[in-house]
Amino acid sequence: MLNRTTNMMRKIGRLFIIKNRIEAFAIIYALALGGAERGKHYLVSFPGFGGRMLFVAAMVAVFMAGAKILDALTYERKETRDTGPTA
């Protein structure tokens, strides 16, 4: 029973691992849509320069997160290639 539960949890856990660049770009796209929506709310809530700066901050955060995701994916692929697959 415990083995089946562990196996199922491992399968569910694999759903949350970014395996290739297409999945990474899909996640970055979703983050960008959320950042743009948040930025729209900032523009409405804080008209003028403050709202525009918050909009830019929301979008820059998405760009930074996207770069980190792609960088981590490249690093992980290099580590896997150097050491071989684990598990």
PDB file with one MODEL, atoms N, CA, C and O in Angstrom:
MODEL        1
ATOM      1  N   MET A   1       0.822  -1.197   0.000  1.00  0.00           N
ATOM      2  CA  MET A   1       0.000   0.000   0.000  1.00  0.00           C
ATOM      3  C   MET A   1       0.862   1.256   0.000  1.00  0.00           C
ATOM      4  O   MET A   1       0.609   2.196  -0.753  1.00  0.00           O
ATOM      5  N   LEU A   2       1.891   1.261   0.859  1.00  0.00           N
ATOM      6  CA  LEU A   2       2.767   2.421   0.953  1.00  0.00           C
ATOM      7  C   LEU A   2       3.528   2.631  -0.352  1.00  0.00           C
ATOM      8  O   LEU A   2       3.770   3.768  -0.757  1.00  0.00           O
ATOM      9  N   ASN A   3       3.905   1.537  -1.006  1.00  0.00           N
ATOM     10  CA  ASN A   3       4.631   1.637  -2.260  1.00  0.00           C
ATOM     11  C   ASN A   3       3.771   2.266  -3.351  1.00  0.00           C
ATOM     12  O   ASN A   3       4.273   3.073  -4.133  1.00  0.00           O
ATOM     13  N   ARG A   4       2.480   1.913  -3.422  1.00  0.00           N
ATOM     14  CA  ARG A   4       1.573   2.512  -4.406  1.00  0.00           C
ATOM     15  C   ARG A   4       1.400   3.995  -4.162  1.00  0.00           C
ATOM     16  O   ARG A   4       1.376   4.787  -5.104  1.00  0.00           O
ATOM     17  N   THR A   5       1.278   4.376  -2.890  1.00  0.00           N
ATOM     18  CA  THR A   5       1.110   5.780  -2.553  1.00  0.00           C
ATOM     19  C   THR A   5       2.361   6.575  -2.920  1.00  0.00           C
ATOM     20  O   THR A   5       2.266   7.668  -3.479  1.00  0.00           O
ATOM     21  N   THR A   6       3.514   6.033  -2.609  1.00  0.00           N
ATOM     22  CA  THR A   6       4.773   6.699  -2.948  1.00  0.00           C
ATOM     23  C   THR A   6       4.919   6.839  -4.452  1.00  0.00           C
ATOM     24  O   THR A   6       5.348   7.885  -4.940  1.00  0.00           O
ATOM     25  N   ASN A   7       4.569   5.805  -5.186  1.00  0.00           N
ATOM     26  CA  ASN A   7       4.653   5.834  -6.633  1.00  0.00           C
ATOM     27  C   ASN A   7       3.721   6.896  -7.211  1.00  0.00           C
ATOM     28  O   ASN A   7       4.105   7.621  -8.129  1.00  0.00           O
ATOM     29  N   MET A   8       2.515   6.993  -6.690  1.00  0.00           N
ATOM     30  CA  MET A   8       1.562   7.982  -7.177  1.00  0.00           C
ATOM     31  C   MET A   8       2.038   9.399  -6.859  1.00  0.00           C
ATOM     32  O   MET A   8       1.905  10.298  -7.690  1.00  0.00           O
ATOM     33  N   MET A   9       2.588   9.601  -5.667  1.00  0.00           N
ATOM     34  CA  MET A   9       3.100  10.925  -5.297  1.00  0.00           C
ATOM     35  C   MET A   9       4.269  11.323  -6.189  1.00  0.00           C
ATOM     36  O   MET A   9       4.406  12.495  -6.540  1.00  0.00           O
ATOM     37  N   ARG A  10       5.102  10.375  -6.555  1.00  0.00           N
ATOM     38  CA  ARG A  10       6.215  10.653  -7.453  1.00  0.00           C
ATOM     39  C   ARG A  10       5.696  11.067  -8.827  1.00  0.00           C
ATOM     40  O   ARG A  10       6.232  11.991  -9.439  1.00  0.00           O
ATOM     41  N   LYS A  11       4.659  10.389  -9.316  1.00  0.00           N
ATOM     42  CA  LYS A  11       4.071  10.747 -10.613  1.00  0.00           C
ATOM     43  C   LYS A  11       3.453  12.138 -10.575  1.00  0.00           C
ATOM     44  O   LYS A  11       3.594  12.907 -11.526  1.00  0.00           O
ATOM     45  N   ILE A  12       2.774  12.462  -9.489  1.00  0.00           N
ATOM     46  CA  ILE A  12       2.185  13.797  -9.356  1.00  0.00           C
ATOM     47  C   ILE A  12       3.284  14.847  -9.261  1.00  0.00           C
ATOM     48  O   ILE A  12       3.160  15.929  -9.836  1.00  0.00           O
ATOM     49  N   GLY A  13       4.352  14.539  -8.545  1.00  0.00           N
ATOM     50  CA  GLY A  13       5.458  15.469  -8.405  1.00  0.00           C
ATOM     51  C   GLY A  13       6.135  15.779  -9.725  1.00  0.00           C
ATOM     52  O   GLY A  13       6.612  16.895  -9.932  1.00  0.00           O
ATOM     53  N   ARG A  14       6.182  14.798 -10.627  1.00  0.00           N
ATOM     54  CA  ARG A  14       6.813  15.025 -11.936  1.00  0.00           C
ATOM     55  C   ARG A  14       6.035  16.020 -12.788  1.00  0.00           C
ATOM     56  O   ARG A  14       6.598  16.601 -13.716  1.00  0.00           O
ATOM     57  N   LEU A  15       4.762  16.228 -12.497  1.00  0.00           N
ATOM     58  CA  LEU A  15       3.980  17.210 -13.246  1.00  0.00           C
ATOM     59  C   LEU A  15       4.482  18.627 -13.022  1.00  0.00           C
ATOM     60  O   LEU A  15       4.277  19.499 -13.866  1.00  0.00           O
ATOM     61  N   PHE A  16       5.137  18.862 -11.892  1.00  0.00           N
ATOM     62  CA  PHE A  16       5.575  20.201 -11.529  1.00  0.00           C
ATOM     63  C   PHE A  16       7.041  20.451 -11.873  1.00  0.00           C
ATOM     64  O   PHE A  16       7.621  21.430 -11.405  1.00  0.00           O
ATOM     65  N   ILE A  17       7.641  19.598 -12.668  1.00  0.00           N
ATOM     66  CA  ILE A  17       9.024  19.768 -13.096  1.00  0.00           C
ATOM     67  C   ILE A  17       9.019  20.245 -14.544  1.00  0.00           C
ATOM     68  O   ILE A  17       8.370  19.649 -15.404  1.00  0.00           O
ATOM     69  N   ILE A  18       9.751  21.325 -14.800  1.00  0.00           N
ATOM     70  CA  ILE A  18       9.872  21.845 -16.157  1.00  0.00           C
ATOM     71  C   ILE A  18      10.922  21.002 -16.862  1.00  0.00           C
ATOM     72  O   ILE A  18      12.081  20.968 -16.449  1.00  0.00           O
ATOM     73  N   LYS A  19      10.513  20.318 -17.933  1.00  0.00           N
ATOM     74  CA  LYS A  19      11.401  19.374 -18.587  1.00  0.00           C
ATOM     75  C   LYS A  19      12.078  19.940 -19.829  1.00  0.00           C
ATOM     76  O   LYS A  19      13.191  19.526 -20.154  1.00  0.00           O
ATOM     77  N   ASN A  20      11.442  20.871 -20.531  1.00  0.00           N
ATOM     78  CA  ASN A  20      12.049  21.395 -21.755  1.00  0.00           C
ATOM     79  C   ASN A  20      11.711  22.881 -21.914  1.00  0.00           C
ATOM     80  O   ASN A  20      10.952  23.456 -21.135  1.00  0.00           O
ATOM     81  N   ARG A  21      12.301  23.474 -22.948  1.00  0.00           N
ATOM     82  CA  ARG A  21      12.153  24.916 -23.149  1.00  0.00           C
ATOM     83  C   ARG A  21      10.724  25.310 -23.538  1.00  0.00           C
ATOM     84  O   ARG A  21      10.290  26.417 -23.222  1.00  0.00           O
ATOM     85  N   ILE A  22      10.005  24.446 -24.198  1.00  0.00           N
ATOM     86  CA  ILE A  22       8.624  24.767 -24.582  1.00  0.00           C
ATOM     87  C   ILE A  22       7.766  24.939 -23.327  1.00  0.00           C
ATOM     88  O   ILE A  22       6.974  25.876 -23.229  1.00  0.00           O
ATOM     89  N   GLU A  23       7.932  24.028 -22.376  1.00  0.00           N
ATOM     90  CA  GLU A  23       7.201  24.163 -21.112  1.00  0.00           C
ATOM     91  C   GLU A  23       7.629  25.430 -20.369  1.00  0.00           C
ATOM     92  O   GLU A  23       6.800  26.110 -19.764  1.00  0.00           O
ATOM     93  N   ALA A  24       8.920  25.741 -20.418  1.00  0.00           N
ATOM     94  CA  ALA A  24       9.413  26.954 -19.763  1.00  0.00           C
ATOM     95  C   ALA A  24       8.785  28.192 -20.388  1.00  0.00           C
ATOM     96  O   ALA A  24       8.350  29.095 -19.674  1.00  0.00           O
ATOM     97  N   PHE A  25       8.735  28.241 -21.725  1.00  0.00           N
ATOM     98  CA  PHE A  25       8.150  29.400 -22.391  1.00  0.00           C
ATOM     99  C   PHE A  25       6.646  29.503 -22.115  1.00  0.00           C
ATOM    100  O   PHE A  25       6.116  30.610 -22.015  1.00  0.00           O
ATOM    101  N   ALA A  26       5.958  28.373 -21.991  1.00  0.00           N
ATOM    102  CA  ALA A  26       4.538  28.408 -21.652  1.00  0.00           C
ATOM    103  C   ALA A  26       4.332  28.997 -20.256  1.00  0.00           C
ATOM    104  O   ALA A  26       3.404  29.779 -20.044  1.00  0.00           O
ATOM    105  N   ILE A  27       5.181  28.631 -19.319  1.00  0.00           N
ATOM    106  CA  ILE A  27       5.077  29.167 -17.962  1.00  0.00           C
ATOM    107  C   ILE A  27       5.406  30.650 -17.951  1.00  0.00           C
ATOM    108  O   ILE A  27       4.735  31.432 -17.277  1.00  0.00           O
ATOM    109  N   ILE A  28       6.439  31.042 -18.695  1.00  0.00           N
ATOM    110  CA  ILE A  28       6.811  32.459 -18.759  1.00  0.00           C
ATOM    111  C   ILE A  28       5.687  33.268 -19.389  1.00  0.00           C
ATOM    112  O   ILE A  28       5.409  34.384 -18.950  1.00  0.00           O
ATOM    113  N   TYR A  29       5.041  32.726 -20.405  1.00  0.00           N
ATOM    114  CA  TYR A  29       3.908  33.409 -21.038  1.00  0.00           C
ATOM    115  C   TYR A  29       2.773  33.623 -20.035  1.00  0.00           C
ATOM    116  O   TYR A  29       2.180  34.700 -19.975  1.00  0.00           O
ATOM    117  N   ALA A  30       2.479  32.588 -19.251  1.00  0.00           N
ATOM    118  CA  ALA A  30       1.424  32.712 -18.243  1.00  0.00           C
ATOM    119  C   ALA A  30       1.811  33.754 -17.189  1.00  0.00           C
ATOM    120  O   ALA A  30       0.966  34.536 -16.752  1.00  0.00           O
ATOM    121  N   LEU A  31       3.072  33.768 -16.784  1.00  0.00           N
ATOM    122  CA  LEU A  31       3.526  34.786 -15.835  1.00  0.00           C
ATOM    123  C   LEU A  31       3.407  36.190 -16.425  1.00  0.00           C
ATOM    124  O   LEU A  31       3.035  37.134 -15.728  1.00  0.00           O
ATOM    125  N   ALA A  32       3.725  36.320 -17.713  1.00  0.00           N
ATOM    126  CA  ALA A  32       3.632  37.623 -18.369  1.00  0.00           C
ATOM    127  C   ALA A  32       2.188  38.105 -18.451  1.00  0.00           C
ATOM    128  O   ALA A  32       1.914  39.290 -18.265  1.00  0.00           O
ATOM    129  N   LEU A  33       1.264  37.186 -18.728  1.00  0.00           N
ATOM    130  CA  LEU A  33      -0.149  37.588 -18.752  1.00  0.00           C
ATOM    131  C   LEU A  33      -0.598  38.077 -17.380  1.00  0.00           C
ATOM    132  O   LEU A  33      -1.310  39.076 -17.274  1.00  0.00           O
ATOM    133  N   GLY A  34      -0.182  37.374 -16.335  1.00  0.00           N
ATOM    134  CA  GLY A  34      -0.518  37.796 -14.977  1.00  0.00           C
ATOM    135  C   GLY A  34       0.124  39.120 -14.612  1.00  0.00           C
ATOM    136  O   GLY A  34      -0.505  39.962 -13.970  1.00  0.00           O
ATOM    137  N   GLY A  35       1.384  39.314 -15.022  1.00  0.00           N
ATOM    138  CA  GLY A  35       2.066  40.574 -14.741  1.00  0.00           C
ATOM    139  C   GLY A  35       1.425  41.742 -15.470  1.00  0.00           C
ATOM    140  O   GLY A  35       1.302  42.831 -14.910  1.00  0.00           O
ATOM    141  N   ALA A  36       1.017  41.525 -16.712  1.00  0.00           N
ATOM    142  CA  ALA A  36       0.361  42.588 -17.468  1.00  0.00           C
ATOM    143  C   ALA A  36      -0.999  42.930 -16.853  1.00  0.00           C
ATOM    144  O   ALA A  36      -1.380  44.099 -16.789  1.00  0.00           O
ATOM    145  N   GLU A  37      -1.717  41.921 -16.408  1.00  0.00           N
ATOM    146  CA  GLU A  37      -3.014  42.175 -15.764  1.00  0.00           C
ATOM    147  C   GLU A  37      -2.827  42.956 -14.464  1.00  0.00           C
ATOM    148  O   GLU A  37      -3.574  43.892 -14.178  1.00  0.00           O
ATOM    149  N   ARG A  38      -1.831  42.564 -13.689  1.00  0.00           N
ATOM    150  CA  ARG A  38      -1.536  43.303 -12.450  1.00  0.00           C
ATOM    151  C   ARG A  38      -1.139  44.741 -12.782  1.00  0.00           C
ATOM    152  O   ARG A  38      -1.545  45.683 -12.100  1.00  0.00           O
ATOM    153  N   GLY A  39      -0.336  44.897 -13.843  1.00  0.00           N
ATOM    154  CA  GLY A  39       0.074  46.237 -14.265  1.00  0.00           C
ATOM    155  C   GLY A  39      -1.112  47.095 -14.684  1.00  0.00           C
ATOM    156  O   GLY A  39      -1.139  48.294 -14.406  1.00  0.00           O
ATOM    157  N   LYS A  40      -2.095  46.489 -15.354  1.00  0.00           N
ATOM    158  CA  LYS A  40      -3.312  47.242 -15.721  1.00  0.00           C
ATOM    159  C   LYS A  40      -4.022  47.752 -14.487  1.00  0.00           C
ATOM    160  O   LYS A  40      -4.499  48.887 -14.463  1.00  0.00           O
ATOM    161  N   HIS A  41      -4.096  46.920 -13.459  1.00  0.00           N
ATOM    162  CA  HIS A  41      -4.740  47.344 -12.222  1.00  0.00           C
ATOM    163  C   HIS A  41      -3.958  48.468 -11.554  1.00  0.00           C
ATOM    164  O   HIS A  41      -4.547  49.381 -10.975  1.00  0.00           O
ATOM    165  N   TYR A  42      -2.627  48.400 -11.635  1.00  0.00           N
ATOM    166  CA  TYR A  42      -1.809  49.475 -11.086  1.00  0.00           C
ATOM    167  C   TYR A  42      -2.072  50.785 -11.818  1.00  0.00           C
ATOM    168  O   TYR A  42      -2.145  51.842 -11.191  1.00  0.00           O
ATOM    169  N   LEU A  43      -2.215  50.724 -13.147  1.00  0.00           N
ATOM    170  CA  LEU A  43      -2.464  51.942 -13.917  1.00  0.00           C
ATOM    171  C   LEU A  43      -3.796  52.579 -13.550  1.00  0.00           C
ATOM    172  O   LEU A  43      -3.930  53.802 -13.548  1.00  0.00           O
ATOM    173  N   VAL A  44      -4.778  51.741 -13.240  1.00  0.00           N
ATOM    174  CA  VAL A  44      -6.090  52.267 -12.844  1.00  0.00           C
ATOM    175  C   VAL A  44      -6.057  52.786 -11.416  1.00  0.00           C
ATOM    176  O   VAL A  44      -6.609  53.848 -11.126  1.00  0.00           O
ATOM    177  N   SER A  45      -5.412  52.042 -10.524  1.00  0.00           N
ATOM    178  CA  SER A  45      -5.396  52.407  -9.108  1.00  0.00           C
ATOM    179  C   SER A  45      -4.497  53.598  -8.824  1.00  0.00           C
ATOM    180  O   SER A  45      -4.801  54.420  -7.961  1.00  0.00           O
ATOM    181  N   PHE A  46      -3.385  53.691  -9.551  1.00  0.00           N
ATOM    182  CA  PHE A  46      -2.417  54.772  -9.330  1.00  0.00           C
ATOM    183  C   PHE A  46      -2.164  55.491 -10.644  1.00  0.00           C
ATOM    184  O   PHE A  46      -1.164  55.218 -11.309  1.00  0.00           O
ATOM    185  N   PRO A  47      -3.048  56.407 -11.036  1.00  0.00           N
ATOM    186  CA  PRO A  47      -2.851  57.091 -12.317  1.00  0.00           C
ATOM    187  C   PRO A  47      -1.592  57.963 -12.283  1.00  0.00           C
ATOM    188  O   PRO A  47      -1.204  58.487 -11.239  1.00  0.00           O
ATOM    189  N   GLY A  48      -0.980  58.097 -13.434  1.00  0.00           N
ATOM    190  CA  GLY A  48       0.202  58.935 -13.522  1.00  0.00           C
ATOM    191  C   GLY A  48       1.488  58.139 -13.471  1.00  0.00           C
ATOM    192  O   GLY A  48       1.529  56.954 -13.802  1.00  0.00           O
ATOM    193  N   PHE A  49       2.540  58.828 -13.045  1.00  0.00           N
ATOM    194  CA  PHE A  49       3.877  58.258 -13.057  1.00  0.00           C
ATOM    195  C   PHE A  49       4.003  57.050 -12.134  1.00  0.00           C
ATOM    196  O   PHE A  49       4.658  56.071 -12.492  1.00  0.00           O
ATOM    197  N   GLY A  50       3.396  57.100 -10.969  1.00  0.00           N
ATOM    198  CA  GLY A  50       3.486  55.992 -10.019  1.00  0.00           C
ATOM    199  C   GLY A  50       2.912  54.702 -10.576  1.00  0.00           C
ATOM    200  O   GLY A  50       3.508  53.638 -10.413  1.00  0.00           O
ATOM    201  N   GLY A  51       1.766  54.783 -11.229  1.00  0.00           N
ATOM    202  CA  GLY A  51       1.152  53.607 -11.833  1.00  0.00           C
ATOM    203  C   GLY A  51       1.999  53.022 -12.945  1.00  0.00           C
ATOM    204  O   GLY A  51       2.129  51.804 -13.067  1.00  0.00           O
ATOM    205  N   ARG A  52       2.583  53.911 -13.764  1.00  0.00           N
ATOM    206  CA  ARG A  52       3.448  53.423 -14.844  1.00  0.00           C
ATOM    207  C   ARG A  52       4.695  52.740 -14.297  1.00  0.00           C
ATOM    208  O   ARG A  52       5.153  51.737 -14.843  1.00  0.00           O
ATOM    209  N   MET A  53       5.240  53.290 -13.215  1.00  0.00           N
ATOM    210  CA  MET A  53       6.427  52.670 -12.628  1.00  0.00           C
ATOM    211  C   MET A  53       6.098  51.307 -12.012  1.00  0.00           C
ATOM    212  O   MET A  53       6.895  50.374 -12.105  1.00  0.00           O
ATOM    213  N   LEU A  54       4.934  51.193 -11.388  1.00  0.00           N
ATOM    214  CA  LEU A  54       4.522  49.895 -10.847  1.00  0.00           C
ATOM    215  C   LEU A  54       4.263  48.886 -11.962  1.00  0.00           C
ATOM    216  O   LEU A  54       4.564  47.701 -11.817  1.00  0.00           O
ATOM    217  N   PHE A  55       3.700  49.365 -13.082  1.00  0.00           N
ATOM    218  CA  PHE A  55       3.491  48.497 -14.242  1.00  0.00           C
ATOM    219  C   PHE A  55       4.835  47.973 -14.748  1.00  0.00           C
ATOM    220  O   PHE A  55       4.982  46.781 -15.019  1.00  0.00           O
ATOM    221  N   VAL A  56       5.809  48.869 -14.873  1.00  0.00           N
ATOM    222  CA  VAL A  56       7.133  48.467 -15.333  1.00  0.00           C
ATOM    223  C   VAL A  56       7.760  47.485 -14.351  1.00  0.00           C
ATOM    224  O   VAL A  56       8.386  46.508 -14.762  1.00  0.00           O
ATOM    225  N   ALA A  57       7.596  47.740 -13.059  1.00  0.00           N
ATOM    226  CA  ALA A  57       8.164  46.840 -12.053  1.00  0.00           C
ATOM    227  C   ALA A  57       7.550  45.446 -12.155  1.00  0.00           C
ATOM    228  O   ALA A  57       8.254  44.447 -12.010  1.00  0.00           O
ATOM    229  N   ALA A  58       6.245  45.372 -12.402  1.00  0.00           N
ATOM    230  CA  ALA A  58       5.584  44.073 -12.542  1.00  0.00           C
ATOM    231  C   ALA A  58       6.121  43.330 -13.762  1.00  0.00           C
ATOM    232  O   ALA A  58       6.328  42.117 -13.707  1.00  0.00           O
ATOM    233  N   MET A  59       6.345  44.039 -14.850  1.00  0.00           N
ATOM    234  CA  MET A  59       6.837  43.384 -16.055  1.00  0.00           C
ATOM    235  C   MET A  59       8.310  42.998 -15.933  1.00  0.00           C
ATOM    236  O   MET A  59       8.715  41.941 -16.417  1.00  0.00           O
ATOM    237  N   VAL A  60       9.106  43.842 -15.294  1.00  0.00           N
ATOM    238  CA  VAL A  60      10.521  43.510 -15.105  1.00  0.00           C
ATOM    239  C   VAL A  60      10.652  42.279 -14.213  1.00  0.00           C
ATOM    240  O   VAL A  60      11.542  41.455 -14.424  1.00  0.00           O
ATOM    241  N   ALA A  61       9.783  42.149 -13.228  1.00  0.00           N
ATOM    242  CA  ALA A  61       9.811  40.962 -12.368  1.00  0.00           C
ATOM    243  C   ALA A  61       9.546  39.703 -13.196  1.00  0.00           C
ATOM    244  O   ALA A  61      10.164  38.666 -12.958  1.00  0.00           O
ATOM    245  N   VAL A  62       8.644  39.786 -14.150  1.00  0.00           N
ATOM    246  CA  VAL A  62       8.364  38.639 -15.022  1.00  0.00           C
ATOM    247  C   VAL A  62       9.584  38.324 -15.881  1.00  0.00           C
ATOM    248  O   VAL A  62       9.943  37.158 -16.045  1.00  0.00           O
ATOM    249  N   PHE A  63      10.224  39.357 -16.431  1.00  0.00           N
ATOM    250  CA  PHE A  63      11.406  39.128 -17.256  1.00  0.00           C
ATOM    251  C   PHE A  63      12.520  38.486 -16.445  1.00  0.00           C
ATOM    252  O   PHE A  63      13.204  37.585 -16.930  1.00  0.00           O
ATOM    253  N   MET A  64      12.704  38.941 -15.219  1.00  0.00           N
ATOM    254  CA  MET A  64      13.746  38.371 -14.368  1.00  0.00           C
ATOM    255  C   MET A  64      13.430  36.921 -14.017  1.00  0.00           C
ATOM    256  O   MET A  64      14.318  36.069 -14.028  1.00  0.00           O
ATOM    257  N   ALA A  65      12.169  36.641 -13.707  1.00  0.00           N
ATOM    258  CA  ALA A  65      11.772  35.265 -13.392  1.00  0.00           C
ATOM    259  C   ALA A  65      11.940  34.368 -14.620  1.00  0.00           C
ATOM    260  O   ALA A  65      12.401  33.233 -14.497  1.00  0.00           O
ATOM    261  N   GLY A  66      11.574  34.863 -15.790  1.00  0.00           N
ATOM    262  CA  GLY A  66      11.726  34.085 -17.016  1.00  0.00           C
ATOM    263  C   GLY A  66      13.177  33.769 -17.316  1.00  0.00           C
ATOM    264  O   GLY A  66      13.508  32.652 -17.713  1.00  0.00           O
ATOM    265  N   ALA A  67      14.045  34.757 -17.128  1.00  0.00           N
ATOM    266  CA  ALA A  67      15.469  34.525 -17.350  1.00  0.00           C
ATOM    267  C   ALA A  67      16.007  33.492 -16.369  1.00  0.00           C
ATOM    268  O   ALA A  67      16.820  32.642 -16.733  1.00  0.00           O
ATOM    269  N   LYS A  68      15.553  33.569 -15.131  1.00  0.00           N
ATOM    270  CA  LYS A  68      16.012  32.613 -14.114  1.00  0.00           C
ATOM    271  C   LYS A  68      15.522  31.198 -14.442  1.00  0.00           C
ATOM    272  O   LYS A  68      16.265  30.233 -14.264  1.00  0.00           O
ATOM    273  N   ILE A  69      14.294  31.069 -14.911  1.00  0.00           N
ATOM    274  CA  ILE A  69      13.756  29.757 -15.284  1.00  0.00           C
ATOM    275  C   ILE A  69      14.574  29.156 -16.425  1.00  0.00           C
ATOM    276  O   ILE A  69      14.962  27.989 -16.364  1.00  0.00           O
ATOM    277  N   LEU A  70      14.837  29.951 -17.467  1.00  0.00           N
ATOM    278  CA  LEU A  70      15.603  29.449 -18.600  1.00  0.00           C
ATOM    279  C   LEU A  70      17.041  29.124 -18.200  1.00  0.00           C
ATOM    280  O   LEU A  70      17.614  28.135 -18.657  1.00  0.00           O
ATOM    281  N   ASP A  71      17.612  29.958 -17.350  1.00  0.00           N
ATOM    282  CA  ASP A  71      18.974  29.718 -16.887  1.00  0.00           C
ATOM    283  C   ASP A  71      19.044  28.426 -16.065  1.00  0.00           C
ATOM    284  O   ASP A  71      19.962  27.624 -16.237  1.00  0.00           O
ATOM    285  N   ALA A  72      18.084  28.237 -15.188  1.00  0.00           N
ATOM    286  CA  ALA A  72      18.063  27.029 -14.364  1.00  0.00           C
ATOM    287  C   ALA A  72      17.851  25.792 -15.223  1.00  0.00           C
ATOM    288  O   ALA A  72      18.425  24.739 -14.943  1.00  0.00           O
ATOM    289  N   LEU A  73      17.041  25.903 -16.255  1.00  0.00           N
ATOM    290  CA  LEU A  73      16.803  24.769 -17.147  1.00  0.00           C
ATOM    291  C   LEU A  73      18.086  24.394 -17.890  1.00  0.00           C
ATOM    292  O   LEU A  73      18.404  23.214 -18.034  1.00  0.00           O
ATOM    293  N   THR A  74      18.818  25.402 -18.360  1.00  0.00           N
ATOM    294  CA  THR A  74      20.091  25.152 -19.037  1.00  0.00           C
ATOM    295  C   THR A  74      21.096  24.532 -18.078  1.00  0.00           C
ATOM    296  O   THR A  74      21.794  23.582 -18.433  1.00  0.00           O
ATOM    297  N   TYR A  75      21.170  25.066 -16.866  1.00  0.00           N
ATOM    298  CA  TYR A  75      22.092  24.537 -15.865  1.00  0.00           C
ATOM    299  C   TYR A  75      21.757  23.093 -15.513  1.00  0.00           C
ATOM    300  O   TYR A  75      22.649  22.251 -15.408  1.00  0.00           O
ATOM    301  N   GLU A  76      20.484  22.810 -15.333  1.00  0.00           N
ATOM    302  CA  GLU A  76      20.068  21.451 -14.976  1.00  0.00           C
ATOM    303  C   GLU A  76      20.362  20.470 -16.102  1.00  0.00           C
ATOM    304  O   GLU A  76      20.775  19.339 -15.847  1.00  0.00           O
ATOM    305  N   ARG A  77      20.154  20.890 -17.333  1.00  0.00           N
ATOM    306  CA  ARG A  77      20.440  20.024 -18.474  1.00  0.00           C
ATOM    307  C   ARG A  77      21.939  19.741 -18.555  1.00  0.00           C
ATOM    308  O   ARG A  77      22.346  18.618 -18.853  1.00  0.00           O
ATOM    309  N   LYS A  78      22.762  20.760 -18.290  1.00  0.00           N
ATOM    310  CA  LYS A  78      24.211  20.564 -18.305  1.00  0.00           C
ATOM    311  C   LYS A  78      24.637  19.608 -17.197  1.00  0.00           C
ATOM    312  O   LYS A  78      25.481  18.741 -17.423  1.00  0.00           O
ATOM    313  N   GLU A  79      24.072  19.752 -16.017  1.00  0.00           N
ATOM    314  CA  GLU A  79      24.387  18.860 -14.891  1.00  0.00           C
ATOM    315  C   GLU A  79      23.995  17.427 -15.212  1.00  0.00           C
ATOM    316  O   GLU A  79      24.749  16.500 -14.916  1.00  0.00           O
ATOM    317  N   THR A  80      22.840  17.234 -15.807  1.00  0.00           N
ATOM    318  CA  THR A  80      22.367  15.891 -16.153  1.00  0.00           C
ATOM    319  C   THR A  80      23.279  15.262 -17.201  1.00  0.00           C
ATOM    320  O   THR A  80      23.589  14.073 -17.135  1.00  0.00           O
ATOM    321  N   ARG A  81      23.700  16.064 -18.158  1.00  0.00           N
ATOM    322  CA  ARG A  81      24.575  15.555 -19.220  1.00  0.00           C
ATOM    323  C   ARG A  81      25.945  15.176 -18.653  1.00  0.00           C
ATOM    324  O   ARG A  81      26.532  14.179 -19.073  1.00  0.00           O
ATOM    325  N   ASP A  82      26.459  15.966 -17.701  1.00  0.00           N
ATOM    326  CA  ASP A  82      27.783  15.701 -17.135  1.00  0.00           C
ATOM    327  C   ASP A  82      27.789  14.502 -16.194  1.00  0.00           C
ATOM    328  O   ASP A  82      28.729  13.706 -16.204  1.00  0.00           O
ATOM    329  N   THR A  83      26.745  14.372 -15.385  1.00  0.00           N
ATOM    330  CA  THR A  83      26.738  13.311 -14.376  1.00  0.00           C
ATOM    331  C   THR A  83      25.922  12.098 -14.778  1.00  0.00           C
ATOM    332  O   THR A  83      26.052  11.037 -14.168  1.00  0.00           O
ATOM    333  N   GLY A  84      25.094  12.236 -15.782  1.00  0.00           N
ATOM    334  CA  GLY A  84      24.224  11.131 -16.177  1.00  0.00           C
ATOM    335  C   GLY A  84      22.910  11.211 -15.420  1.00  0.00           C
ATOM    336  O   GLY A  84      22.834  11.873 -14.385  1.00  0.00           O
ATOM    337  N   PRO A  85      21.883  10.552 -15.916  1.00  0.00           N
ATOM    338  CA  PRO A  85      20.568  10.602 -15.262  1.00  0.00           C
ATOM    339  C   PRO A  85      20.597   9.924 -13.891  1.00  0.00           C
ATOM    340  O   PRO A  85      21.286   8.926 -13.679  1.00  0.00           O
ATOM    341  N   THR A  86      19.831  10.498 -12.979  1.00  0.00           N
ATOM    342  CA  THR A  86      19.705   9.922 -11.652  1.00  0.00           C
ATOM    343  C   THR A  86      18.311   9.355 -11.458  1.00  0.00           C
ATOM    344  O   THR A  86      17.384   9.692 -12.195  1.00  0.00           O
ATOM    345  N   ALA A  87      18.171   8.511 -10.485  1.00  0.00           N
ATOM    346  CA  ALA A  87      16.902   7.872 -10.113  1.00  0.00           C
ATOM    347  C   ALA A  87      16.590   6.855 -11.130  1.00  0.00           C
ATOM    348  O   ALA A  87      15.565   6.180 -11.034  1.00  0.00           O
TER     349      ALA A  87
ENDMDL
END
